[in-house]
Amino acid sequence: MISNTTYRKRQQERAILEDREDRYVSDADTSRFVDFGIRLCVVVPDPNGLELVADCPPVRVAREHRFGGVVDTRLRPPRMVAPSQNPVLWYCSEDQEAVLLHDDPAKPAQLVNGSEGAGKTTVACMYHVIRGVLPHLGERREGGQTSPTLARLESLLNEMRALYPPSWFKYESSRRVLRFADGSRIRLRSTHRRSKAQGSPLQSYNWSWHVGDEEQDSTSEHDNVTARLRSAKGGAKRAPRLCTATSKDDTDWRNLRDKLLASGLWMRRTLLGTRSPFVHPDHWEAMRLSMSPREYERRVLAKDVGPERMTYPTWDREHNLIRIPDIGFGRDVTAEVLAPWGPNFGALVGHDPGTLFDVSLVLKAYGYKERPTWVVVGECTTEQTTTEQHIAELLKLARSKFGMNMIDWRGQLAAESLRMLVRADPYGNNDSKPDRSCYTLFRNAGIAIHPAAYVVGGTKPGRVPKNEGIELVCSLLCNAANERRLFIAKDELGQPLAPRLVRAIESSERDLAGKAETQRKDEQDLSHWPAALRYALWAIERPRLQLAQ
């Protein structure tokens, strides 16, 4: 018969061979008194300083902060009983210091956009202890660490092992949990889903704080993380959160970023590798010389850049995406600008009919009728529907959001109601709907509609040249004099009111030959929304731009 002691010893030996640390670290290995002290030294570059960190440039200590102390783990609950006698020594930059010392109850969350090599991984691991474990010492609370891949989680775990003394924690590899001596835990979870049918990989956990790694690649799971924070004091609205991100050319990420910042709960910070005292300046110069300017700006300067061959390079989300109350462009002059085509028009609509998508964009004009500023205030997209169904959706949007094309008690267009003026794809320009039936259906619904262009000097529908139309939109977004006369509205949470138009503008790219909109006309085609924008503005703005030249 095998004794309990022998059995336990064999189990530990087997666990060691299998690298299952959660099984071979026994209760007896945990000391009663654990020093959770931290000495955080903030360093700055100094040619006359010391090499405090191996293989890093000389630095000097600008200031330091102390955290933690000696914890009695046998007390229930465990608590701090003495000042630290042998604190662990951590070094950080001034930018990292701002992240670690952030303690604003009104804005408990931080979104840190950083370049490669700026120290995002290190600051994330430090944050777990300084803002997660220590404030909840002895409460046996759990924090979450998410990352888009298991490989990234492994990198984070390696950094934790390098920063945290072995006396602080043991790692349960089978569950991917760091269990600290006071009972606090950090659970490491990947946000990757193998299929759409699979549920969230974050279900069933309750967290009191959260650190998200490479958040730009985990946008689909952000709301699920928020739901996990119900154990935080004050709920998700008061939970300490830190999300690090690298610049990414992705509209979903930009929308999430803007939504977080508009919520008022998030503080935006930037970590630049070029400001890090731990990386030699020659490294960044070598990167600058070995990559394209766009890649250098994205990877090193953490700038939000678009595609390499961006079709609409004058678009700038920071300047061209605005809130209606912040316009400041003067009064609404839409009716005056559209008066040559009839009275009482309250909006200009660009329409592009297609086989898969029917698209309509709603625009308003502000400022001066001679040179108005245009704002896209609405978007109506229907997929694989008839023109009649699209018109019904467009009227629903017009009536509910803008009070236009209203009907009276007889079911007819109210005489005093503002109306839409639609400028559509000229006859014959579109292979899927080449006849006049599209126009007839709009007019039967009481909507004024005209071709986007006419033959010069005649009444026959003309053509809107693609390249010239793109040039027109680019000039309105921002011209050579840095003047912007075309904007897209966003709501109070920073989300575009024409989301698919924004996606198309930010993602459209010319092919290797420099040609635009050559992609296959399928569900991935982005051309419908910019085309509708060109159709709306061509007849009005093309003459003005010609005169300006």
Secondary structure, 3 states (H helix, E strand, C coil): CCCHHHHHHHHHHHHHHCCCHHHHCCHHHCCCEEECCEEEEEEEEEEEEECCCCCCCCEEEEEEEEECCEEECCCCCCEEEECCCCCEEEEECHHHHHHHHCCCCCCCEEEEEECCCCCHHHHHHHHHHHHHHHHHCCCCCEEEEEECCHHHHHHHHHHHHHHCCCCCEEEECCCCEEEECCCCEEEEEECCCCCCCCCCCCCCCCCCEEEECCHHHCHHHHHHHHHHHHHCCCCCCCCCEEEEECCCCCHHHHHHHHHHHHCCCEEEEEECHHHCCCCCHHHHHHHHHHCCHHHHHHHCCCCCCCCCCECCCCCCHHHHEEEHHHCCCCCECHHHHCHHHCCCEEEEEEEECCCCEEEEEEEEEECCCCCCEEEEEEEEEEECCCHHHHHHHHHHHHHHHCCECCECCCCCECCCCEEEEEEECCCCCCCCCCCCHHHHHHHHCCCEEEECCECCCCCCECCCCHHHHHHHHHHHHCCCCCCCCEEEEECCCCCECCHHHHHHHHHCECCCCCCCCCCCCCCCCCCHHHHHHHHHHHHHHHHHHHHHC
